[in-house]
Amino acid sequence: MKSDFTSALTPAPGCANEFRAIRGLARPHPGPLPRGEGEQSDVVGRPVRSSCGRRLWSIRSKPVTINESVRFTTRRWIILPLLGERAGVRAKVYHISSHPQPQRIFIFQILSWLTAVVASAVWSSSSVASAEAILLTGATIHTISGETFTNGGVLINGGKIDLVLDGKHRERIIAGKIIDLKGQHLYPGIIALNTSLGLIEIGAVRATRDTTEVGEGYTPDVQSWIAINPDSELIPVARGNGVTHAQPVPQGGVLAGQSGLVALDGWTTEQMTIKKPVALHLYWPQIELDTRPKEEFQDKSKWKSLEDQAKERQKKLKALDDFFQEARAYEKARQAAGQNGVADPELNPSWEAMRPFVRGELPLMIHADEIRQIKTAVHWAETNRYKIILAGGRDAWKVADLLATNKIPVVYDYVFGMPPRDTDAYDIQFKAPEILHKAGVTVVFGGGSVEASLIKNLPYVAAQAVAFGLSESEALKGMTLYPAQLLGVADRLGSIEPGKEATLFVADGNILDVRTNVKRMWIAGKEVSLENRHTRLYQKYRNRPLPK
């Protein structure tokens, strides 16, 4: 006879992973071992059949037979094993080898052999998941919208989050797959706003650049998401550092077009796009005047007097306002069409595309950096009651109170930008997110000032702001929850909460630490590969033969 009880445990073939909460202490029953599976008269209670067809029972202070070899006595509720406040177990259904009488042993000796898991919901049958469900256990769970749970877990079922386990309470769970993430960190996917990811591959090759539409400067009907290249080598690179979604932004002209939100996984643009459109992009005309004398211009024909520059600036602003006024008039005509004999106006693709934006249903993303641009844009939006998001925002910290008063969020692109004036402090761009946050402005970290190939560095942009005053929780929200809120997808993305999409990634440390590596990723419950050009080249040259 073997003296080590745990050495006799072997997984039952074909059984799903099973979790059953138990209150009290369980131990091998000292009486004679019965034959069969629970046909003995001393077992009472409602039989429960496991996922592999084995019979298990809930009983009160009576022995329960797991198979022919061992039965356990419990004080209250059975079934194998224990999930407690200090420790839980990850277990499959086990066959126990037929020894005549296993040595008496307490349940904590079994727990020392099994992997710890945790749970949080109320004891109920609602925690029973399908055989395809995945249970992630033992990780530090950064929910973003709430607490951070140490030694917690997440149950994924049908592409969504079923449960978030806090590591403090008891729960019964059945899952088809268990993944132990002990010592690792679980985050919601990072959402990169204001990027050219997927629209450009190699800047020096014109055929791979699809960021700018040709036209006269007003192309609101352009849709950036249909130009995404699903086979871009830059998309897996971004995924490799936790970025799961991106907002590819059209460029060029004044009104460049519309953007959508895409997942960084899929065979086609239709599969990748999860919401369209999410914003209309307006590049605010330059306000500052060039005061250089004519002698300093290499091409003297490009020099303009201050008066001419001021007139040109006013002309651009008037053209912008007129375009929007015409779009609003078109929207009113479309709404009135068919009422009291009013004719339907001739269909105009540009104005038709603007209808949800002039109605205020979707936001305008205004790209403006200089302080006078920002002030003028805010005044214009307030006057016309447009819903806006400020993108770029280099000088936004100077008008933080104005932005907070008007509840205008900022997609800030210049954390690693150089101070624009010699009177600015060297670290003003590092401090800008905290200055805006203190004033009450929602700050999102954007990728407008970096190349598509460097979107993977977005966590380090946030980390730099943390080093200069911004809290870590706000920095994480600025990459996850706040972008989801701005684009109207916070019910699906941005945090780890029951009911949301299971879009998560696992890292071996704090994601704001440059030494941290992303180990695994799921997008809408599907695990995606983290292989990319960087990892392939690393493996290639790592295995290079040594010189002879």
PLY file of the C-alpha trace (Angstrom):
ply
format ascii 1.0
element vertex 548
property float x
property float y
property float z
element edge 547
property int vertex1
property int vertex2
end_header
0.00 0.00 0.00
1.24 3.49 -0.82
1.40 5.82 2.16
1.17 8.99 0.06
-2.53 9.49 -0.66
-1.97 12.15 -3.31
0.30 9.93 -5.35
-2.68 7.71 -6.08
-4.56 10.50 -7.87
-4.76 10.30 -11.64
-6.98 12.37 -13.97
-10.08 10.62 -15.22
-9.94 10.47 -19.02
-12.56 12.48 -20.90
-13.69 14.53 -17.91
-14.03 18.30 -17.97
-12.40 20.31 -15.24
-14.76 20.49 -12.30
-15.12 22.91 -9.40
-17.42 22.38 -6.47
-17.53 24.58 -3.39
-17.56 22.80 -0.08
-18.13 24.20 3.36
-16.26 22.48 6.16
-13.57 19.86 6.32
-13.45 16.67 4.27
-11.44 13.55 5.09
-11.33 9.90 3.98
-14.12 7.92 5.58
-12.67 5.33 7.97
-15.30 2.63 7.42
-15.19 -0.34 5.08
-15.07 0.55 1.43
-18.26 -0.21 -0.51
-18.46 -1.55 -4.03
-20.04 0.37 -6.88
-20.65 4.11 -7.22
-22.91 5.31 -4.45
-25.43 2.50 -4.27
-24.82 2.05 -0.55
-27.69 2.95 1.81
-25.75 5.38 4.00
-25.43 7.98 1.22
-28.28 10.47 1.19
-29.00 13.61 -0.81
-29.68 14.54 -4.42
-27.32 12.85 -6.88
-25.34 15.17 -9.17
-23.79 13.86 -12.37
-20.43 15.25 -13.40
-19.54 16.32 -16.92
-18.07 12.88 -17.63
-21.07 11.00 -16.31
-19.79 10.11 -12.83
-22.26 10.28 -9.96
-21.51 12.70 -7.14
-23.72 13.70 -4.21
-24.50 16.66 -1.98
-24.96 15.38 1.56
-24.99 16.45 5.19
-22.57 14.67 7.53
-22.68 11.49 5.49
-20.02 9.73 3.46
-19.92 10.26 -0.27
-18.36 7.84 -2.72
-16.10 9.28 -5.40
-15.46 5.79 -6.84
-14.83 2.31 -5.56
-11.80 3.27 -3.52
-12.46 6.30 -1.39
-15.39 8.08 0.15
-15.34 11.36 2.07
-17.34 12.71 4.98
-18.31 16.38 4.93
-19.86 18.61 7.55
-22.17 20.33 5.12
-21.94 20.48 1.35
-19.87 18.34 -0.85
-18.48 18.01 -3.80
-14.76 17.76 -4.41
-12.91 19.99 -3.65
-12.63 23.06 -1.35
-12.70 26.69 -2.47
-11.92 28.94 0.44
-10.91 32.42 1.43
-7.23 31.53 1.66
-6.86 28.90 -0.97
-8.84 27.00 -3.52
-8.12 24.16 -5.81
-7.95 23.56 -9.48
-9.05 20.00 -10.02
-10.23 17.55 -12.59
-12.48 14.63 -11.75
-10.13 12.02 -10.38
-10.00 8.24 -10.34
-8.33 7.09 -7.14
-6.30 3.92 -7.48
-7.80 0.90 -5.73
-5.87 0.58 -2.49
-7.70 -1.35 0.24
-7.56 1.48 2.75
-5.87 4.81 1.99
-4.15 6.51 4.86
-6.26 9.09 6.74
-5.40 12.52 5.49
-6.99 15.95 5.83
-8.14 17.98 2.88
-5.39 20.58 3.24
-2.88 17.89 2.27
-4.76 17.46 -0.97
-4.86 21.26 -1.40
-1.08 21.45 -1.12
-0.87 19.30 -4.25
-3.56 20.98 -6.31
-3.21 24.42 -7.95
-4.88 27.31 -6.14
-7.84 29.11 -7.70
-10.26 31.67 -6.41
-13.86 32.71 -6.83
-16.17 35.63 -6.14
-19.83 35.19 -7.07
-22.73 33.87 -4.98
-23.15 30.10 -4.63
-25.57 29.31 -7.44
-25.98 27.21 -10.53
-25.44 30.31 -12.68
-21.69 29.79 -12.34
-21.82 26.54 -14.28
-20.30 27.22 -17.70
-20.18 25.23 -20.89
-17.46 22.75 -21.75
-15.90 25.40 -23.99
-15.51 27.85 -21.09
-12.02 28.96 -20.08
-11.04 29.76 -16.51
-8.03 32.02 -16.00
-6.80 31.65 -12.42
-4.16 32.89 -10.03
-3.44 36.22 -11.75
-3.44 39.79 -10.52
-6.63 41.09 -12.17
-6.54 44.75 -13.19
-10.25 45.38 -13.73
-9.55 49.11 -14.48
-13.13 50.12 -13.64
-12.86 48.82 -10.06
-10.52 47.04 -7.70
-7.37 45.14 -8.54
-7.65 41.53 -7.33
-4.62 39.58 -6.24
-4.76 35.86 -6.94
-8.03 36.37 -8.82
-9.55 34.79 -11.87
-11.77 35.34 -14.90
-14.26 32.92 -16.43
-14.63 33.29 -20.22
-17.65 31.75 -21.89
-18.95 32.33 -25.41
-16.47 35.13 -26.08
-17.61 37.13 -23.05
-16.60 37.48 -19.42
-18.95 35.46 -17.22
-17.31 35.99 -13.84
-14.55 38.06 -12.29
-13.17 36.22 -9.27
-11.75 38.30 -6.47
-9.92 35.57 -4.57
-11.90 36.06 -1.36
-15.19 34.19 -1.73
-16.48 30.74 -2.64
-18.00 29.66 -5.93
-18.64 26.49 -7.87
-17.49 26.56 -11.47
-17.33 24.04 -14.28
-14.91 24.94 -17.06
-13.63 23.08 -20.07
-10.14 24.54 -19.80
-8.16 25.95 -16.90
-5.15 28.22 -17.39
-2.95 28.88 -14.39
-1.59 32.45 -14.46
0.08 32.45 -11.07
2.37 35.44 -10.64
1.18 37.15 -13.82
-1.02 40.19 -14.54
-4.28 40.27 -16.50
-5.33 43.50 -18.24
-8.11 44.52 -20.62
-6.91 45.13 -24.18
-5.29 48.47 -24.98
-7.20 50.73 -27.41
-5.00 53.00 -29.54
-6.76 56.15 -30.74
-5.73 58.59 -33.47
-3.36 56.25 -35.31
-2.39 55.37 -38.87
-2.01 51.69 -37.99
-3.19 49.55 -40.89
-3.22 52.48 -43.32
0.53 52.68 -43.85
3.25 50.08 -44.07
6.46 51.74 -45.29
6.49 55.51 -45.31
9.01 55.71 -48.15
6.87 53.54 -50.45
3.92 55.48 -51.83
1.97 52.34 -52.73
1.79 51.34 -49.05
0.47 54.71 -47.85
-3.31 55.01 -47.74
-3.77 57.69 -45.09
-4.76 60.63 -47.27
-7.62 61.02 -49.72
-7.25 63.22 -52.78
-9.79 66.02 -53.06
-10.52 69.62 -52.31
-10.16 69.39 -48.54
-13.74 68.39 -47.62
-14.29 64.64 -47.89
-16.52 63.66 -44.94
-17.77 60.58 -46.77
-14.32 58.92 -46.73
-14.32 55.81 -44.52
-10.93 54.87 -43.16
-11.80 51.37 -41.98
-12.32 50.01 -45.49
-8.71 50.90 -46.35
-7.22 48.81 -43.53
-4.66 46.23 -44.62
-5.47 43.08 -42.57
-2.11 41.58 -43.59
-0.05 44.50 -42.32
3.11 43.38 -40.51
2.65 46.28 -38.09
-0.61 44.92 -36.65
0.96 41.81 -35.01
3.78 44.02 -33.71
1.24 46.25 -31.92
-0.59 43.17 -30.61
2.67 41.92 -29.16
2.61 44.68 -26.54
-1.04 44.51 -25.52
-2.81 46.62 -28.19
-6.03 44.84 -29.22
-7.96 47.66 -30.95
-7.08 50.76 -32.94
-8.76 53.75 -34.53
-7.23 54.30 -37.98
-7.64 58.00 -38.77
-7.91 59.59 -42.24
-5.66 62.56 -42.96
-5.42 65.38 -45.47
-7.47 68.51 -46.07
-9.78 70.16 -43.57
-12.53 67.56 -43.21
-10.63 64.33 -43.86
-13.36 61.74 -43.32
-14.69 59.22 -40.82
-12.93 56.65 -38.68
-14.04 53.33 -37.26
-12.79 51.09 -34.47
-11.06 47.89 -35.57
-9.91 44.81 -33.70
-6.36 43.78 -34.49
-7.40 40.31 -35.57
-9.32 39.11 -38.60
-9.02 38.03 -42.22
-10.94 40.95 -43.73
-11.81 44.55 -42.92
-15.40 43.46 -42.32
-14.28 40.97 -39.69
-11.96 43.46 -38.03
-14.32 46.45 -37.83
-16.39 46.40 -34.65
-17.98 49.87 -34.87
-18.35 52.30 -37.77
-18.23 55.24 -37.80
-16.98 56.48 -34.44
-15.84 60.02 -35.30
-15.54 62.62 -38.09
-12.07 64.17 -38.36
-11.68 67.92 -38.66
-8.18 69.40 -38.98
-8.52 72.94 -37.71
-6.96 75.61 -39.97
-3.71 77.17 -38.79
-4.20 80.32 -36.72
-0.66 81.50 -36.04
0.99 83.91 -38.45
4.47 83.58 -39.91
6.35 86.71 -38.87
9.63 85.94 -40.65
10.87 88.62 -43.05
10.89 87.91 -46.76
14.70 87.69 -46.80
14.63 84.49 -44.73
12.52 82.58 -47.29
14.40 80.46 -49.79
11.43 80.66 -52.14
10.51 84.34 -52.01
7.20 83.68 -53.84
5.86 81.89 -50.75
6.26 84.90 -48.50
3.01 86.61 -47.46
2.43 89.75 -45.48
0.72 89.55 -42.09
-2.40 91.16 -43.59
-2.58 88.58 -46.38
-2.08 85.73 -43.91
-4.88 87.07 -41.69
-7.25 87.33 -44.67
-6.42 83.79 -45.79
-7.01 82.50 -42.29
-10.44 84.16 -42.09
-11.33 82.76 -45.51
-10.55 79.20 -44.39
-12.55 79.55 -41.18
-15.53 80.98 -43.08
-15.41 78.15 -45.63
-15.39 75.63 -42.79
-18.35 77.22 -41.05
-20.30 77.55 -44.33
-19.79 73.86 -45.09
-21.23 72.85 -41.74
-24.13 75.31 -42.06
-25.00 73.81 -45.42
-24.84 70.33 -43.92
-27.22 71.38 -41.14
-29.60 72.85 -43.68
-29.44 69.59 -45.64
-30.24 67.62 -42.46
-33.30 69.81 -41.78
-34.48 69.37 -45.36
-34.09 65.59 -45.11
-36.07 65.50 -41.88
-38.85 67.67 -43.38
-39.03 65.67 -46.62
-42.46 64.18 -47.23
-44.20 66.41 -44.69
-46.78 68.86 -46.06
-45.61 68.22 -49.58
-41.98 69.15 -48.95
-39.76 67.59 -51.60
-36.82 65.40 -50.66
-33.56 67.21 -51.47
-31.19 65.70 -54.01
-28.90 63.16 -52.34
-25.48 64.62 -51.52
-22.93 62.00 -50.34
-20.82 64.49 -48.38
-23.70 66.02 -46.45
-25.40 62.64 -46.06
-22.27 61.36 -44.30
-22.40 64.33 -41.91
-25.96 63.85 -40.71
-25.22 61.92 -37.47
-22.48 64.42 -36.62
-24.48 67.62 -37.09
-27.27 66.02 -35.06
-24.77 65.50 -32.22
-25.14 61.72 -32.18
-21.46 61.11 -32.94
-18.45 63.27 -32.04
-16.27 65.47 -34.19
-12.60 64.78 -33.50
-10.92 68.15 -33.93
-7.17 68.00 -34.50
-5.62 71.16 -33.06
-2.31 71.84 -31.31
-1.67 75.56 -30.97
-3.46 77.40 -28.16
-5.33 79.80 -30.48
-6.51 76.88 -32.60
-7.86 75.16 -29.52
-9.65 78.25 -28.21
-11.23 79.00 -31.58
-12.33 75.39 -32.06
-13.89 75.19 -28.59
-15.78 78.47 -29.12
-17.05 77.29 -32.54
-18.21 73.93 -31.15
-19.91 75.58 -28.17
-21.70 78.08 -30.42
-22.99 75.36 -32.74
-23.50 72.78 -30.00
-21.33 70.13 -31.57
-20.00 67.20 -29.60
-16.21 67.28 -29.94
-13.05 65.47 -28.88
-9.75 67.35 -29.01
-6.97 65.33 -30.68
-3.30 66.25 -30.62
-3.69 68.96 -28.00
-0.08 70.06 -27.70
-1.02 73.28 -25.86
-4.14 71.85 -24.19
-2.51 72.15 -20.76
-2.61 75.94 -21.15
-6.42 75.96 -21.44
-7.19 73.02 -19.15
-9.93 74.92 -17.28
-11.65 75.87 -20.55
-11.67 72.25 -21.68
-12.91 71.02 -18.30
-15.72 73.60 -18.22
-16.93 72.48 -21.64
-16.38 68.77 -20.82
-14.10 68.23 -23.79
-11.85 65.14 -23.57
-8.34 65.22 -24.97
-6.53 62.55 -26.98
-3.04 63.73 -26.05
-0.28 62.90 -28.54
2.73 64.87 -27.28
4.04 63.22 -24.12
7.36 62.61 -25.89
7.16 65.78 -27.96
9.70 68.58 -27.71
8.60 71.78 -25.93
7.42 74.08 -28.77
8.75 77.31 -27.24
12.01 78.19 -25.58
10.00 79.62 -22.67
8.42 76.24 -21.91
9.85 73.96 -19.24
11.76 70.94 -20.52
9.26 68.55 -18.88
6.02 70.36 -19.68
4.88 67.71 -22.15
5.55 65.00 -19.56
3.44 66.88 -17.00
0.63 67.90 -19.35
-1.58 64.80 -18.74
-1.51 65.39 -14.99
-2.25 69.12 -15.42
-5.26 68.25 -17.57
-6.41 65.53 -15.18
-6.19 67.85 -12.17
-8.40 70.34 -13.98
-11.02 67.62 -14.57
-10.28 66.78 -18.21
-10.51 63.18 -19.44
-7.09 62.31 -20.89
-6.52 59.54 -23.44
-3.08 58.63 -24.75
-3.08 58.81 -28.54
-0.71 57.77 -31.27
-1.01 60.73 -33.62
2.55 61.92 -33.18
4.22 58.50 -33.57
4.64 56.21 -36.53
2.33 53.23 -36.95
5.26 50.93 -36.25
5.64 52.43 -32.78
2.03 52.16 -31.56
3.34 49.23 -29.52
5.06 51.81 -27.28
1.78 53.32 -26.07
2.18 51.82 -22.55
5.51 53.63 -22.19
3.92 56.92 -23.19
1.50 56.45 -20.30
4.35 55.38 -18.02
6.22 58.62 -18.71
3.18 60.61 -17.60
3.04 58.50 -14.42
6.67 59.38 -13.70
5.68 63.06 -13.78
2.63 63.00 -11.54
-0.26 61.15 -13.17
-1.61 58.24 -11.11
-1.10 54.73 -12.43
-4.85 54.05 -12.40
-5.51 57.11 -14.59
-2.73 56.12 -16.95
-4.24 52.65 -17.40
-7.70 54.12 -17.92
-6.23 56.46 -20.54
-5.32 53.41 -22.66
-8.37 51.24 -22.00
-11.58 52.49 -20.40
-11.52 56.15 -21.49
-10.94 55.36 -25.20
-13.84 52.90 -25.05
-16.07 55.55 -23.48
-15.16 58.20 -26.05
-15.98 55.87 -28.95
-19.18 54.51 -27.42
-18.03 50.92 -26.86
-17.58 50.96 -23.07
-20.34 48.35 -22.81
-18.07 45.92 -24.66
-14.45 46.97 -24.09
-12.14 48.89 -21.78
-12.36 46.97 -18.51
-12.66 43.49 -17.04
-16.31 43.17 -16.03
-18.97 40.45 -16.37
-20.89 40.82 -19.61
-18.10 42.53 -21.55
-16.11 40.99 -24.36
-13.27 38.77 -23.22
-10.58 40.98 -24.75
-7.63 40.54 -22.42
-3.90 40.06 -22.31
-1.52 38.46 -19.85
1.79 40.09 -18.93
4.59 38.91 -16.67
4.69 42.25 -14.86
3.29 45.77 -14.76
2.47 46.75 -18.35
3.85 50.24 -17.68
7.28 48.73 -17.03
9.43 48.51 -20.16
10.86 45.20 -18.91
7.43 43.53 -18.98
6.54 41.04 -21.69
3.05 40.20 -22.96
2.61 36.43 -22.84
-0.92 35.68 -24.07
-3.88 37.54 -25.57
-7.57 36.95 -26.22
-9.76 39.08 -28.49
-13.49 38.48 -28.03
-12.69 35.20 -26.29
-10.44 33.88 -29.05
-6.77 33.44 -28.24
-4.60 35.15 -30.84
-0.98 34.61 -31.72
1.67 37.03 -30.48
4.13 36.02 -33.16
5.28 38.94 -35.27
8.18 40.14 -37.40
10.16 41.10 -34.31
9.85 37.68 -32.68
10.65 35.87 -35.93
13.80 37.89 -36.46
14.78 37.41 -32.82
14.50 33.63 -33.16
16.28 33.66 -36.50
19.37 35.49 -35.27
19.32 33.87 -31.86
19.80 30.53 -33.61
22.51 31.81 -35.93
25.45 29.40 -36.05
28.51 30.49 -34.15
31.49 31.56 -36.26
34.03 28.81 -36.80
0 1
1 2
2 3
3 4
4 5
5 6
6 7
7 8
8 9
9 10
10 11
11 12
12 13
13 14
14 15
15 16
16 17
17 18
18 19
19 20
20 21
21 22
22 23
23 24
24 25
25 26
26 27
27 28
28 29
29 30
30 31
31 32
32 33
33 34
34 35
35 36
36 37
37 38
38 39
39 40
40 41
41 42
42 43
43 44
44 45
45 46
46 47
47 48
48 49
49 50
50 51
51 52
52 53
53 54
54 55
55 56
56 57
57 58
58 59
59 60
60 61
61 62
62 63
63 64
64 65
65 66
66 67
67 68
68 69
69 70
70 71
71 72
72 73
73 74
74 75
75 76
76 77
77 78
78 79
79 80
80 81
81 82
82 83
83 84
84 85
85 86
86 87
87 88
88 89
89 90
90 91
91 92
92 93
93 94
94 95
95 96
96 97
97 98
98 99
99 100
100 101
101 102
102 103
103 104
104 105
105 106
106 107
107 108
108 109
109 110
110 111
111 112
112 113
113 114
114 115
115 116
116 117
117 118
118 119
119 120
120 121
121 122
122 123
123 124
124 125
125 126
126 127
127 128
128 129
129 130
130 131
131 132
132 133
133 134
134 135
135 136
136 137
137 138
138 139
139 140
140 141
141 142
142 143
143 144
144 145
145 146
146 147
147 148
148 149
149 150
150 151
151 152
152 153
153 154
154 155
155 156
156 157
157 158
158 159
159 160
160 161
161 162
162 163
163 164
164 165
165 166
166 167
167 168
168 169
169 170
170 171
171 172
172 173
173 174
174 175
175 176
176 177
177 178
178 179
179 180
180 181
181 182
182 183
183 184
184 185
185 186
186 187
187 188
188 189
189 190
190 191
191 192
192 193
193 194
194 195
195 196
196 197
197 198
198 199
199 200
200 201
201 202
202 203
203 204
204 205
205 206
206 207
207 208
208 209
209 210
210 211
211 212
212 213
213 214
214 215
215 216
216 217
217 218
218 219
219 220
220 221
221 222
222 223
223 224
224 225
225 226
226 227
227 228
228 229
229 230
230 231
231 232
232 233
233 234
234 235
235 236
236 237
237 238
238 239
239 240
240 241
241 242
242 243
243 244
244 245
245 246
246 247
247 248
248 249
249 250
250 251
251 252
252 253
253 254
254 255
255 256
256 257
257 258
258 259
259 260
260 261
261 262
262 263
263 264
264 265
265 266
266 267
267 268
268 269
269 270
270 271
271 272
272 273
273 274
274 275
275 276
276 277
277 278
278 279
279 280
280 281
281 282
282 283
283 284
284 285
285 286
286 287
287 288
288 289
289 290
290 291
291 292
292 293
293 294
294 295
295 296
296 297
297 298
298 299
299 300
300 301
301 302
302 303
303 304
304 305
305 306
306 307
307 308
308 309
309 310
310 311
311 312
312 313
313 314
314 315
315 316
316 317
317 318
318 319
319 320
320 321
321 322
322 323
323 324
324 325
325 326
326 327
327 328
328 329
329 330
330 331
331 332
332 333
333 334
334 335
335 336
336 337
337 338
338 339
339 340
340 341
341 342
342 343
343 344
344 345
345 346
346 347
347 348
348 349
349 350
350 351
351 352
352 353
353 354
354 355
355 356
356 357
357 358
358 359
359 360
360 361
361 362
362 363
363 364
364 365
365 366
366 367
367 368
368 369
369 370
370 371
371 372
372 373
373 374
374 375
375 376
376 377
377 378
378 379
379 380
380 381
381 382
382 383
383 384
384 385
385 386
386 387
387 388
388 389
389 390
390 391
391 392
392 393
393 394
394 395
395 396
396 397
397 398
398 399
399 400
400 401
401 402
402 403
403 404
404 405
405 406
406 407
407 408
408 409
409 410
410 411
411 412
412 413
413 414
414 415
415 416
416 417
417 418
418 419
419 420
420 421
421 422
422 423
423 424
424 425
425 426
426 427
427 428
428 429
429 430
430 431
431 432
432 433
433 434
434 435
435 436
436 437
437 438
438 439
439 440
440 441
441 442
442 443
443 444
444 445
445 446
446 447
447 448
448 449
449 450
450 451
451 452
452 453
453 454
454 455
455 456
456 457
457 458
458 459
459 460
460 461
461 462
462 463
463 464
464 465
465 466
466 467
467 468
468 469
469 470
470 471
471 472
472 473
473 474
474 475
475 476
476 477
477 478
478 479
479 480
480 481
481 482
482 483
483 484
484 485
485 486
486 487
487 488
488 489
489 490
490 491
491 492
492 493
493 494
494 495
495 496
496 497
497 498
498 499
499 500
500 501
501 502
502 503
503 504
504 505
505 506
506 507
507 508
508 509
509 510
510 511
511 512
512 513
513 514
514 515
515 516
516 517
517 518
518 519
519 520
520 521
521 522
522 523
523 524
524 525
525 526
526 527
527 528
528 529
529 530
530 531
531 532
532 533
533 534
534 535
535 536
536 537
537 538
538 539
539 540
540 541
541 542
542 543
543 544
544 545
545 546
546 547
